[in-house]
Amino acid sequence: MRLRVEFTTEPFDLEEAPAHAVAAREVIQKAQLDAVDVGPFGNTAEGEAGEVLAAVTALLRDSLESGATRVSLQINVIREESS
């Protein structure tokens, strides 16, 4: 099964990326995930279920330890197209 995760961390800082945002992005960029897209207001990545879930666990731990007061995330199952 493949999953897509979308996430943001708060509080926001429009002048520079806060430590919690940097920590979350580093986790996602180092994970074995596909279609990684990081941006100032939202981030997405796709991959196999086990890899996505492991990355989400690390993302939550690292971003909260780095000062996040809220982490919003959504995980969707990517339906495989039939041939």
C-alpha positions as semicolon CSV with decimal commas, in nm:
position;residue;x (nm);y (nm);z (nm)
1;M;0,000;0,000;0,000
2;R;0,119;0,351;-0,084
3;L;0,042;0,655;0,127
4;R;0,063;1,032;0,084
5;V;0,132;1,249;0,388
6;E;0,064;1,622;0,402
7;F;0,182;1,817;0,707
8;T;0,248;2,156;0,859
9;T;0,406;2,256;1,188
10;E;0,329;2,562;1,397
11;P;0,389;2,831;1,510
12;F;0,458;2,996;1,175
13;D;0,739;3,243;1,117
14;L;0,730;3,415;0,779
15;E;1,082;3,557;0,808
16;E;1,275;3,233;0,859
17;A;1,195;2,867;0,904
18;P;1,160;2,780;1,274
19;A;1,364;2,493;1,418
20;H;1,058;2,265;1,433
21;A;0,986;2,318;1,062
22;V;1,348;2,248;0,972
23;A;1,348;1,931;1,184
24;A;1,029;1,802;1,018
25;R;1,159;1,874;0,669
26;E;1,491;1,705;0,740
27;V;1,311;1,388;0,852
28;I;1,103;1,380;0,533
29;Q;1,396;1,459;0,304
30;K;1,611;1,183;0,460
31;A;1,334;0,920;0,451
32;Q;1,299;0,673;0,166
33;L;0,999;0,857;0,021
34;D;0,893;0,968;-0,328
35;A;0,744;1,292;-0,455
36;V;0,876;1,499;-0,164
37;D;0,761;1,861;-0,186
38;V;0,849;2,103;0,094
39;G;0,718;2,457;0,104
40;P;0,657;2,743;0,344
41;F;0,294;2,653;0,422
42;G;0,273;2,280;0,360
43;N;0,473;1,973;0,280
44;T;0,389;1,647;0,106
45;A;0,557;1,315;0,043
46;E;0,456;0,973;-0,087
47;G;0,586;0,624;-0,033
48;E;0,527;0,273;0,085
49;A;0,310;0,256;0,398
50;G;0,587;0,138;0,631
51;E;0,825;0,411;0,520
52;V;0,562;0,685;0,546
53;L;0,450;0,574;0,892
54;A;0,809;0,553;1,018
55;A;0,880;0,901;0,880
56;V;0,563;1,041;1,043
57;T;0,668;0,898;1,381
58;A;1,011;1,063;1,352
59;L;0,858;1,385;1,220
60;L;0,626;1,413;1,521
61;R;0,902;1,337;1,771
62;D;1,162;1,569;1,617
63;S;0,933;1,864;1,547
64;L;0,772;1,857;1,893
65;E;1,116;1,831;2,057
66;S;1,223;2,132;1,846
67;G;0,942;2,357;1,968
68;A;0,634;2,285;1,756
69;T;0,313;2,366;1,939
70;R;0,095;2,202;1,674
71;V;0,152;1,950;1,399
72;S;-0,127;1,907;1,147
73;L;-0,111;1,609;0,920
74;Q;-0,323;1,412;0,683
75;I;-0,250;1,069;0,543
76;N;-0,423;0,938;0,233
77;V;-0,410;0,596;0,071
78;I;-0,299;0,622;-0,291
79;R;-0,517;0,395;-0,497
80;E;-0,330;0,188;-0,750
81;E;-0,465;0,210;-1,100
82;S;-0,587;-0,113;-1,257
83;S;-0,431;-0,219;-1,583
